[in-house]
Amino acid sequence: MSRHQVLIVDDEPDMRWMLRGLFEDEGFAVDEAGDGDEALRHIEQQQPDVVLSDMRMPRMQGIELLQRLRHDRPELPVILLSAVEDLATAVDAIKEGAFDYQAKPFDATRLLLSVRRAAEQSALRREVQQLRSARPGASADFGPSPKAQEIRRTIELVAPQTTLSVLITGESGTGKEVVARTVHALSPLADGPFVAVDCGALPENLLESQLFGHEKGAFTGADRARPGLFVMADGGTLFLDELGNLPLSLQAKLLRALQERAVVPVGGSRPVPFKARLVCATNSELAEAVRSGQFRVDLYHRIAEFTLVLPPLRARREDVVHFARLFLAEANLEMGRQVRGFTGEAERALLQRPWPGNLRELRNAVRRMVLLGGAAELDTPDLQWHDDDALAPARPGGLDGLPLAERLQKASDQLEAQILRSTLATCNGNKAAAARALGIDYTTMHRKLKRHGL
């Protein structure tokens, strides 16, 4: 891991020498500039993670350097130092977008903590931008934990073996599609298409047409022939998510397509060949579905030539704070915010939460915190979990002043959302299984989940 780089800007050589020693002793790479103009020239050539600048300098004051950098390099954090302990100056600096302001003589521990947090945020921002500009999946971050690194090594082993079908299993939100995209990006098929379909999001008749295509006039509304996703994925990877929701009738047709490497469109009779790698994912227990007769054993062995099991976030807690910081940098970038990070208490609170929704829940929680938080750092009062109200019993006091009919409707909506969430949790996130448990059809289930934002 490369060292964080800090640029020290001060017109006093003795101060630069003292600060250099302080930060080099803590493992930072340090560069120096004697004034604001020199700092700007240096930043054009280098990429420091943080700028630590004196406030009072000849030619260009620290506040002017801050303004220039906020315009030209808004992602680069700037910390200002001043020999004058002036509250008004500090307020102005923060308003102008300074990451922090500290007075001389400074507290070394506090200054180190501030610079370290600024550098970490800057490095994470750069990582987010690099991940976005790279080929999707190729630079995916799986976290620093041993389990996450083992996942990465396993993907690197299986990705080049394009004749192997891969089955990815894990709870909802553990990153199964990210893994599928990484398998594709690290394979010889990376230049081909990556085609994804959620087998639980469409009714059976539409899913069959989506997968295998249809001929003109095959059903009402089929005004022209369309190729299916198997054919569209030719030369690349077809990713079937939520495979456990695939009806038995389509399981038979999928097995035949995989055996013959060709599909027959709906309403057609002529097979259409394809050459694509199959990657499947499920958060349900397929082995149990095979034993109960809900999933074909021959299809299971066909798609599970290699199985990747993704552990839940609660089983790799070393990754929680890492991803929280990464999601924070991503949210800062997208929302134009300058949240520095999490306090130590907030990070400990993040570690204590079980995160039943895994990385997806963590990402959503961090984005809400960044949007709603008013402080420069997120602390424990900012950690308000989105599901607290949805899971708690309805509170009649919140409906005061409403007519009876409206109160009943709102209470009914709250109860319905609570039942849906509880049933989904019992079924390990399997929407089809939850629909069966509630005695409703899948389309109704999908509509209700969407209405409640679940």
Phi, psi and omega in degrees: 000129183288153180284147174291143184247127179244136175256118180264124182241112181200141181277354180260114181301323181296320179293318178298320180296317181294316180293321178302313179298320180299313186278325177295325177296336180263010174092008178280150165271131189239134170237160185232152171216140184276344178200179184296320180297315178297323179297316180297319178296319180296317183293330176297329185262332184244175177231076178293154177276335181203148176248127176248110189237141170291151180280316186257110179218155176291155176070306180225114179291159180300323180293327177288320175300317177301314181298318179297315182290324177297330179279315186270325183225067187297341181277350185270115181288141180236129175247131184253142176240141177215143177284348181255116181280088188239112183298321181297320178296318179298317179298316178300318181297316180294319177300324180284352176108014177296142177292322180199163176224129179225147183266148171270143356290135187273158172271116187301318182296314180295320180294317178300317180297317181295315181294320180297316180295320178297317181294319179296317178297318180297317180295321179293321176302314181295323178296318178301314180295321179294320179296323180289324183278339180285167175301130184308126177094330186296325182250027183302140180260118180259359178102166184271352186292155177303321180295320179294319179293327176294322175301313181300315181296321180294318177300316181297331178285318188273333186304316182291344183273079190290346178279349179273129170278139185244132174248125180252123180240153180161165180294162177300134177090004182274355175099036183294321179290325176300317178296317179299317179294327178290319175303315180295313185294332181264008182258166175296349180267010188302330180280350177274178182286152169246112185246123183242143176217138177267110184291349180260359186263351184233145173295162189304315185294321179287324180297319179299315179295320179298315184288314191252353181084175177210157176269160177300131179081008182294332178202171181300125181097352178276079185279351176203160180287144178222138177286153177271177184292331176300313181291321180296333180274004182307128181084004181220223184233134173254122182251116178256106180270157181053045185298333180298343179273359183291124179298154182302321181297322178282332175301319179296318181290324177295316179301316180296320179297320181290325180289320185264352183055038179205152179238152175250115181298154176300129182083001181249173180229347184261126179291142179247117184288154175214159176223093182216148176279142179255126172236127182241158178217149176205146172255006176261166181272094184297325180300320178292322177296325176295315181296327181273358178084009180270351178219135185291131181293324180291324177291320179304312181291334179287321184270342185253044176297330174218129183246132176248119180257121180265120180287150176292162183297327180293343179267358178217067188294342177299341183270347188298304183293324178304310182287327176300318179292321179296316179293328176295314178298319178297316180293319176303316182296315184284325186261358181068030180263168180230044178288127188288323185160205181247144172290165178300321179296320180295319179295322177295324177293322177299320181292331183280339183285141182284343179051065179298335177269005174059216187297326179296317178295318179298315181298314180298320180297315181295320180296321176294320180298316181294320181292318188264338184292137181257350183267167180287336178235144178275126181242178185304325178296338179280345186273070179259112186287136185298330187270000183301312183289323183293328183271341182282153176300150179299138180255110183303328182302332180287352181252009181302141176089352180268150175298157184304314182299320181288323176299315180298320180295315181293319178296321178296319179297317180297317180294319180298317179298319180295318180294317180299315182295318180295318180293320177299318180296319179296326181267017178056035176083000181282108186294322180295317179295321179296320178298317179296320180295329181269355178073030177236161180281165187295322181298317178297317179301313182297319181295318180292319178299319180293319182296324181268003179069030181260000000 
